[in-house]
Amino acid sequence: MEERSLKVVDSNKTFFGKLSQTLSKIMIPTKIGINGIVINLKRNNLLKAYEAKNANDNVSEEKKKNLESKYQEAYSLYLEAIDKYIMDTVYKKVKTGTASDFEKDAMGDYYKITTLKEKEYIEYKYQKQKYLIELDYESLKLNAKEKVLAKFQKFYIELMDSFYKGILKNYSVRLAESSRRAETETDVYSKIFYLLDEYRTKILYIKLQDKSNDLEEKISSQLQRVEQFEIGKLDSKDCIEKNMCLLGISRQLFTHSLPLVAVEQCYNKLLSDTRKIIISSKDEKSKMESYNLLLDILETYNIKLLSGKVYWEKIEEREKYKKFQAEYEKAQTAKAKEILFLKRELSTLSTNKENMLIIRFYKDRLMSFGVMKSLKNSCRTYKKYTRSRILS
């Protein structure tokens, strides 16, 4: 009796199960229609409230607060309508097996975001709103008239900018706190680079359509460099170079959301990964390609980033950098600059077991330039050792 009571019956094979499934499929188009009408109404109300809020600069503070309150209420109702559409329509279509691949992916993304609520509420708050508005925008691109889409885009870009900035700011804090959290630094770095690339593909290209600003002029060279990595499969070196360009673009777009201290950590991560590739490279060509990328990152990091650093935790590091900067400004050739970068690397890298191979590589480069001299020495056991010193 107990075994029979615990038996699981596949409801899809029963008469009532089939009837229920059929009714759900019949009802779903109605749900789509109802939800679609509601979303359109809420969206129109939201855009009116958004335009009213932005169009009245010369009004009293009380009036501004009133318009802001109406906008926030319209915004909340708009989000609720989209959320209801997902649960009433997309969820049922996935459950009954009638969902498209896009709808299945959308439902999967929805649940991924929902899982953030308990452990990362701040990120959840931004990701949920970003997801809902993006879903509506994708629907408008397919179905709406060009005039309606253009009207919505201004609101869309402004909101998306605020969401991406909020998420990046949250990642910056998590990067600083990673030693006190279960989350590893590597996970946060990956999220930062992924988000920057997502912003580039989803938002930045829309913003660049507006020719009234000088944004394209500021980032065009770095953007073109990133676009080179759109074709084909990327290796580790390509990923590092792409992320370096994305960081460069972020300095124009997210100065406050991704502060210098976080960007500095990201560059150090790229440098660390590039050093590992140099050491692990099996042929000379790939080793030198990775080494040239390292020099590129070192130049961007040391010359473009650190030159704007105001606060230094250690005064001796600041003085050491000032000395390096003065020598770099006097350097006339690429070789002279390379030597300075190598010397700086040797002075900043800790001499632990992990860094010994790259330190050896740096010293070999300096010896090939005649800057460092190899000195043979022997001890009482008559085993030969080699040491090197930098020539002044």
N, C-alpha and C positions, 0 to 999 in steps of 0.2 A: 504493500500500500504506500509506504514511504517513497519507494523508488518511483512509483507511478505519479505521485503527487509532485515530485521534483523534476519530472520530465519536461523538457522544453519543446514546445510545439512551434514550428515555423508558421507564423500567421499568414505569410504570403501564399501558402499552399491551401489555406482554408477558404471557404466561401465568403465568410465575413471579412477576412483579411483582404481578399481580392476586391470586394465591394468597397471597403474603406480606401484602398489604394486608388481605385477608379474615381471615387468621389473627390479625393484629394487632388487628382490630376485635373478633374473638371473645375474645381474651385480655384486652382492656382491662377489661371488667367484672369479671373475676377479680382483676385487679390492684387495682381500686378496692376490692373487698371485702377483700382481704388487707391492703392498706395502711390501710384504715379500721379494721380490727380492731386492727392494731398501734398506730395513733395513739391509739385509745381506751384501750388498755392503758397506753401510755406517759403519756398525759394523767392517768389515774387515779393512777398511781404518783407522778407529779409533784405532784399536788394533795395526796396524803397526806404527801409529804415537805415540801411547803410549809406545811401545817397543823402538822406536827410541829415544824418549825423555829420557827414563830411562837408556838406554844402553851407552850413551855418556857422561860420567863424565869428561873425560880428553879432553874437547873441549873448544874453546873460548867462551866468554860470548855472543858474537854476534851469534854464532852457536846455543847456548843454547836457546837464545831468539827466534831464527828462528824455532827451533824444538818445542818450547812451543807454538808458534803462530800457527803452523800447527796442533798441537794436539788440541788446543782450537777450531780451525775452524772445524776439523773433528768431534769433540765432539758436537758442535752446530748442524751440519748437521745430525748427528746420532739421537739426541733428536728430531729434527724437523721431521724426518722420522717416528719415533714411534708415535709422536703426531698426525701426519697426518693419520697414520694407525687407531688410535682411532676414529678420527672424520669421516674418509671415510668409515670405516668398522664396528667397534663396535657400533658406534652411529646409523648407518643405520639398523643394525641387531636388536638393541633394539627397534628402531622406528617401524620396520616392524613385530616385534614379533617373530623373528627367532633366537634370541640370547639365548645362554646357560645361566645357573645360574651364572657361573663364569664371563661371559661377562656382565651380568646385574650388578653384584657386582662391577666389574671393572669400569663400567660407573658411578655407584653411587659414588664410591670412587673418581673418576676423578672430578665430580662436587663438592664434598665436599672440595677437595683441591682448586678448582677454587674460591670458595667463600672466601677463605683466602686472596685473592689477594688485596682486598680493605682495609681490617682491619688489617691484619698481613702479610705484604709483605715479611718480612725476612723468616718467617716460610714457606710461600707459595713457595718462591724461592727454598728452600731445599726440601720440601715435593713433589713438582712437579717433580724435577729431580729424586728424590728417587723413586717415583711412576713409572715413565717411564722406568727407568733402571731395576727396579724389575720386571716389566711386561715382558720385553724382556728376562730377566734371567729365569723366569718361563716358557716361551716359549721354550727357549733353553734346559731346563731340560727335556722337553717332546720330543723334536724333534732332537736335535743336537747330534752329535757323542761325545763320552767321551773326545776325544782329543780336540775338539773345546770348549767344556764346561770347561775343565781344563784351557785352555788358557784364556778364558773370566773371570774365577773366580778371578784371581789375580787383574785384573782391577776392577772388581765388588766389592770386599772386600775393596779395597783402597777408592773407591768413596763412598761406603756406610758408612764407618767409618767417613769420612769427613762430610757427611750429618747428621748422628746421633749426631756428636759432635756439629755441627752448630745449630741444633734444640735444643739440651740440653742447650747450651750457651744462646740461645734466651730465653728459659724457665727460666733460672737462673735470667736473667735481668728482665723478667716479674714478677718473684716472688718478687724481690726487689721493683718493681714499682707497685705492686698490689693495694696498698692503694691509688694510684693516678689514677687507671684505673677502668673501669667498670667490668673487669674480676676479679673474686674472687680468693683468695689464694687457696681455695679448688680445683678449676678447674685446676690450674697450677700444684698442687701436683699430681692430678690424671693423668695429661698428662705426667709428669716426670716418674711416676711409670709404666705407660702403655708403654712408649717409651723404658724404660730399659728392660722390659719383652719382647717387640717386638724384640729388638736387640739380646737378649739371644736366642730366638727361630729361628730368620732368619739369623743372621750373626755369632754369637759367635760359634755355633756348626760347621760351615764351617771352621772358623779359627782354631778350636781345632783339625781339621784333620791334620794340619801341626805340626808334632811332633818335628820340629827343634827348636821351642821356648819353654819357660818354663811357658807359660800362664796357661796351665792346672794345673800345680803344685800349682800356686798361688791362683786359685779360685775353685779348685776341691771340697773342703769340703762345701763351700757355694753354689756351683752349685748343688751338690747332695741334699742339704737341700731344695733348691728351687724346684727341681724335685719331691719332696715328695708331692707337692701340685698340681701335674698334674692330679691326679685321683680324681674324685668325685667333689661335689659342695663345695665351700669354704664358711665358715662363716666369720664373721667380724674379729675374732681373727686370723684365717688362713691367711686372706688377709694382715693383719698387719705384721705377721711373714714373709710371702713371700716378702713383700716390704722391710722389714728390711734386708733380705738376698740380695735382688737386690741392695740395697744401698751399702752393703759391697762389692759386685762385682764391682760396679761403681767406687769405690775408686782405683781399679786396672786398670780400663779401661778409665775412663773419669775424671782424676784428674783436668785438666785445664778447660774442658768444663763444668763440674759440680763442681764449686769450693767449698771449705770447708764451706764458709758462707751459700751457698745454701743447702748443705748436712746437715748442722747443723739445718737449718729450717725444712728440711724433717724429721729428727730424732725427733725434737720437736713436729711435727705434729703426728708422730707415737705414741709418749709418751702421748700426749693429747687424742688421740683416744683410747688408751689402758686404760687410767684412767677412761674414760667414760664407757668402757665395764665392768671394775671391779665393778663400782658402780651400773650398770644396771643388773648385773648377779643375777639371782633369786635363784640359788643353790650354796652351798659352794664349790662344786667340780669345776664348771666352773669359779667361782670367783678366786679360787686359781690357776687354770691353766692360767688365764689372768694375775694374779699377778706375776707368775713365768716368763711369757713373758715380763712383765714390767721390772723385774730385769735384764733379758737378754739384753733388749734394753738399760737400764741404764748403764750396764757394757760396752757395745759396744760404747755408746755415750760418757760416761765420761772418760773411760780409753783408748780406741783406737782412738777416734776422737779428743776430747778436748786436749789430751796430745800433739798433733801436731799443736795446734792453736798458731799462732804467735801474731796476732794483736787482742787485746781486747779493746772494746770501753770504758770500765770502769776499772780502775786500781784495785778497790776494788774487782771486780768479779774475776780478775786474781789472786789476793792474796788469796781470799777465795778458789779458785780452787786448788792452790798450797798446801794449808793447808790440804784440803781433799785428794789430791794425796799422800801426805806424810803419812797420817794416813792409807790410803788404802794399801800402800806398806808394812806397819807394820802389817796389819791384817792377821791373820793366818787361820781363819776358815770362812766358808761360812756365818755363823751367824753374825760374826763380820763385814763382808763386807756388808751384808744386812742392818745391823743397820746403817752403814755409808751412804748407799744409801738413806735410809729413812730420816735420818737427813738432808742430802743435799736436798732432795725433799722438806722437810718442810721449809728449809731456802730459797729456790728459788721460791716456789709457792706463788703467791699473795693470800692474805686471803679474797678473794671476795666470793660472794654467790655461784658462780659456782664451786669453789674448796672446799667448806666446807665439803662435804661428803667424798671426797678422803682424805682430811686432817684428818678427824675423823678416817678413816680406818687406815691411817699411825700411828696415835697416839695409836690406839688400838693394833697394832702390836708391837710397842715399849713398851707398858705397859705389853704385854704378855712376852716380853723378860726381863722385870724388869728394863728397861732403863728409862722408864717414869713412873711417879707416879701420881695417880689420887687423887686430893684434893677436898673434899666437902666443900662448902661454902654456906652461906645463907645471904640474905639481909633483909632489914626492912619489906618487904612484906611477908617474911617467905616462899617464893618460893625457892626451892633448886636448885642450879646450880652446875655443876661439872667443874672444871678446871684441867688442867694437866700441868706438867712441866717436862722437861728432866733433869734427874739426872746427875750430872757431874761425 
